[in-house]
Amino acid sequence: MGNQRTLDILKKIKEGTLSPEEAMLKLRMEPFEDLGYAKPDHHRELRQGIPEIIYGEGKTAEQIAGISKAFLDKGQSLILTTRLLPDIAEKVQKSVPLKYHELARVGIIGEMPKPDGIGKIVVATGGTCDLHVAEEAALTAEALGNEVVRVYDVGVAGLHRLLSRLEIVMSARAIVAVAGMEGALPSVIGGLVDCPVIAVPVSVGYGASFHGLSALLTMLNSCASGVCVVNIDNGFGGGYLASMINHQ
């Protein structure tokens, strides 16, 4: 149940059009719904301010569509699904009005909200190979009501590219820095800005990169203050955390 639906119930009690007993029954029925294969959490937005987001990997098209319909039936205006493969997305689209972003592997039902965050979130990448993770972060942040500026392909192999965008980078309220290989980009950015930098390691690189582990360890050992790290390829986690920072 979203905050608006809860407020509507409280207003009806105040107006006398809904008894406290009826309101209690509505509230008790709302926390989650048992679909057999999933239990959609309808109280997530009430507790955390953000509705539950569907993790698509490992779910069938029927399961994703069913969960989406459950959220739609409860009045959720925007539904985000991450890690959604193209063939699954195509099947889901036959049941619900899902818009698919193939690069990010993200599906969105509903209209993107107008930004209501305090400032801008910058999503930066070391290289073009990092775009799939960066776009997951950027779309997540936009879906959560943030203005996002993309600063792509500004890795340390050509540092002048980052320095040419320094004004926008230094004006951000939060930065998601996405990089594979040695993962140095977040440390460089962290030494230039006064806002939190969320480092996202990417499983891109040759053998000794160990599918992103090398970048992860570099980021965890960053000597720049204010750098935090999410899991390998977790663009969603980076975008989500940046949104929380931008709404504080």
Salt bridges, closest charged atoms under 4 A:
GLU30 OE2 - ARG5 NH2 3.04
GLU30 OE1 - LYS74 NZ 3.67
GLU33 OE1 - HIS42 NE2 2.95
ASP41 OD2 - ARG44 NE 2.83
ASP41 OD2 - ARG47 NH2 2.70
GLU52 OE2 - ARG44 NH2 3.69
GLU57 OE1 - ARG83 NH1 3.42
ASP116 OD1 - HIS247 NE2 2.59
GLU135 OE2 - ARG150 NE 2.66
GLU136 OE2 - ARG83 NE 3.54
GLU142 OE2 - ARG150 NH1 2.96
ASP153 OD1 - ARG161 NH1 3.28
